[in-house]
Amino acid sequence: MSDIQGVSAEILERLGKYDTPTVCNVVELWDLYPRNTGYMDGSIKACFPKMPPMVGYALTSTFRSMGPPRGGDVYSSMGDQIDAIPSLPGPPVIVYQDLDSPCASATFGEVMCTTYKTFGAKGIITSGTGRDLDQVEAIDFPAFTNGTICAHGFCHTLQVGVPVTVGGMVIYPSDLLHGDLNGVTRIPHEIASEIPDACEELMKAEQIILDYLKKGDPNSAGFTEARGACGAAVQALAKRLKGG
């Protein structure tokens, strides 16, 4: 069982109301790690950009499809994934690292995604590819991939509940993930409950600049003043968040 304390369903719902870039900007305010880490690179893209943000806890697995498994197929390991769901702090996001290079075939399709959604998953991420995208979109299941391939090859899951690397980011079981059309980031557990309120405050600070620009007849001096007011608000927020 995971010893990580998850946030409430209310907090998860609120996290889903903010876009991933805003979440990234807020996480940066704590200075917990360098700003060029903690998010997936551009190799991982949303299959369905119009879907709302995805929020959930990583259920990690590794995958191959270039050659046949020693026994069974990909579905034989789905039971292990399903059995692991109760050990997570909250609803899962299925995360696969495709170990084949180059990718040989699709990690997922309609049947797998329907199964995952039925058991409470909020979406799927793979460093490999997907297929059956029309059908997966129809069940409103967010998916993030490195591309598409029409066939499933010798697809099989090797390990469940292990650290994986996807989009240049190491993901551990139970990591809290947030993703939308802009990409996928990790939310540190220790600050997760504070993120929604901080997102709201950050957006208010940024609105100072946007409101100025919408007034009409902007000039450099006015823009500099608005930008300064925004920066001061953000600095005050960061100081408060870090207990300063």
Buried (B, 14 or more C-beta within 10 A) or exposed (E): EBEBEBBEEEBBEBBBEBBBBBBBBBBBBBEEEEEEEBBBEEEBBBBBEEBEBBBBBBBBBBBBBBEEBEEEBBEEBBEEBBEBBEBBBBBBBBBBBBBBEEBBBBBBBBBBBBBBBEBBBBBBBBBBBBBBBEBBBEEEBBBBBBEEBEEBBBBBBBBBBEBBEBBEBEBBBBBBBBBBBBBBBBBBBEBBBBBBBBBBBBBEBBEBBEEBEEEEEEEEEEEEEBEEBBEEBBEEBBEEBEEE
